[in-house]
């Protein structure tokens, strides 16, 4: 497979678990310290060599477009009035629009995780790979999640699903578990994914989470699946990947090492993420740790 230069971010959900906060603010724009969640995903993609980022949103996601647009003159004038000490902030907001080529599409089609891919099909050559990911969950890792996925894809010559190792038995009931031939520790050549099998029936301890590095041929399969979709249930990517595996395409579940998985679409998990990021902040992490220690006495 070639090295991907394009990525699709699914960002069309309503964020109902965070209402009323998300009535006017997209859930992807909820802050992690001083950046919205989606910016961490975008920065990780850019760091891994992605040039074109296609964001699949909806009518209430204009704030995402504004965030990655060039700063307006009113904001710049306000910052310039603060003198030289504000220059780093000017540089920061100006860099946002320069990180990548951004394309915005409003999602149309049936409910399900295959629809954002289908919405971007016309923008990607069907012989080039693409990264497909989400705007409200991610993995912090070193090297980054996407660098690990790209390296694995180059070495294995196949599609890659980012995975985490199960650390709690309850996770067997929350995630799709990768099944297939173990190539080495943390890498499985897939025969299928078993959805939420429970610990007893789980074929491995690798859970598929967060992102995919997919061959361009998937768009042909998507088009066929969309034509055949009867409108009942969800239009999901898993059966499409399964058809490709059955046709001889190689898919691998790959554990992202030296990393932590964050799902900020859940209130408690969002709060945990904010705390983790705060504790790592070099400017006030120690003070936050002291505050939390004091509160827990």
Secondary structure as UniProt FT lines:
FT   STRAND          6..10
FT   HELIX           16..18
FT   TURN            19..20
FT   HELIX           21..23
FT   HELIX           27..29
FT   STRAND          31..32
FT   TURN            33..34
FT   STRAND          35..36
FT   HELIX           37..47
FT   TURN            48..49
FT   STRAND          52..57
FT   TURN            59..60
FT   HELIX           62..67
FT   HELIX           73..80
FT   TURN            81..82
FT   HELIX           84..86
FT   HELIX           87..96
FT   TURN            97..98
FT   STRAND          101..106
FT   TURN            113..114
FT   HELIX           115..119
FT   HELIX           121..123
FT   TURN            126..127
FT   STRAND          130..134
FT   STRAND          137..141
FT   HELIX           145..156
FT   STRAND          159..165
FT   HELIX           169..173
FT   STRAND          176..184
FT   TURN            185..186
FT   STRAND          187..195
FT   HELIX           198..201
FT   STRAND          206..214
FT   TURN            216..217
FT   HELIX           218..228
FT   HELIX           238..246
FT   TURN            247..248
FT   STRAND          251..255
FT   STRAND          259..263
FT   TURN            264..265
FT   HELIX           267..280
FT   TURN            282..284
FT   HELIX           285..295
//
